[in-house]
Amino acid sequence: MKVGDIVLIKDTELMNNARWPLGRIVKTFPGTDDQIRAVDVRHDHKTYRRATSMLIPLGGISVDAPQNVQVQQQTDQNNNRS
């Protein structure tokens, strides 16, 4: 996980994971082993600190790299034509 990544924020009170909110990582906090253990996540104009175990990364989607989203969409379209 890195700054700019889009993640789902797990909410143990919401049984339906379709309602888990989306957030954007704005800061990372490595542990003593230099692995990212916690992050600040921005959601609804508020920032929350969450353990990485409470987040689900959304496969390479990052606000810092919108070209990646376009490339993935083009690849998906090409695969659907076959």
Buried (B, 14 or more C-beta within 10 A) or exposed (E): BEBEBBBBBBEEEEEEEEEBBBBBBEEBEEEEEEEBBBBBBBBEEEEBEBEBEBBEBEEEBBEEEEEEBEEEEEEEEEEEEE
